[in-house]
């Protein structure tokens, strides 16, 4: 479980950076993370997860983040959106596999 606990979290204009407790460092593209927001609103509602409403976003800025318990981050975006819960497990898994961030249960 140590590998999915962040030690340090920071961000710049393009990426979210996490250094995990086991020492691994990962960076996540902010535009991709916003487009892949795991919340029901961005995924097209509760009826379907196939239709994303974030496809037209071309640029975004991360304003801030907050930890959600011991398992996730909530990100506040420049478009005012903050409903997505980005789990540490999903973030770490994408980093370990060398693939861009994809929420659990979805294909990139």
N, C-alpha and C positions, 0 to 999 in steps of 0.2 A: 504493500500500500504506500510505502514511502515514495515510490516513483510518481504518484499522482498528487503529491502535495507540493504546491508552489513555495519556493523560498523567497523569490523576488519577482515582482511584476512591474513592468514599465511599458511605456509606449512612446512612439515618435509619430511623425506624419504619415508613415506608410505601414508600420508594423506594431503588433503587440509582442512583447518579449517576456518570456517566462524562464526563469532558472528554477528548476525543480530541486527538491530537497536532496535527491541523489546526485546532483551536480550537472545533470543534462540541461543544456540551454536550447530553447526553441523560439522561433519567430513565426508569427502568423500574420498574413496579409490582411490588413483591415478591410479593404474593399470586398475581398472574398468573404470575410467573416460577416460583414453586414448583409451581403447578398445571400448568404447561407443561414441567416438568422433562424434559429429553431422554433420560434414562437408560432402559435396557430395563426395569428394575423398575417404574418409574412409568408407562411406556407400555403396560404389560400383558404384559410378557415378550417373548421373542424371536419368538413365533409371530405376534403381531399388534401393530400400532401404533395400531389404532383404539380400543382399550379402555384408557382411562386409569384408574389407581387413585387419582388425586389429586383427583377430583371432589368429595369430601366435605370437603376442607380448607376451613375458613371463616376462619381467621386463622393467621398465621405470623409469625415474626420471623427475621431474618437475624442469625446470631451472628458470622460472620466469612466471609472469602473468601480464596482463594489463587490466584495466577496459575498457569496450566497452560502451560508453555512460553511461546511468544510468540503463541499463538493463541486462548486461552480463559481462562475463570474457572471455578473450582470453588467452590460456595457451601455453607456449613454452616448448616443450618436448625435452628430450635428443636425440631423433631421428631426431630433426630439425623441426618437424611438429608444425604448429601454426595456422591452418586454422579453427579449431573448435570454435564456439561461444557458450559458455555454459551460458544459460540464468539463471538469478537469480530465476525466477519463477519456472523453472524445478528443480533447485537445492533445493530450499526451499520446494517444494512439495514433493520431494523424502524424505527429512529429516522429514517432518511432518508426512508422511505416514509410516516411519520406514523401507523404502525399499532402496536398493542401487540406486545410480544415474542412471537415464534413461532419455534420451532426450525426450522432448515433442513429443507426437504422436507415441511413440514406447513402446513396451512391453519389460521388462527386460529379 
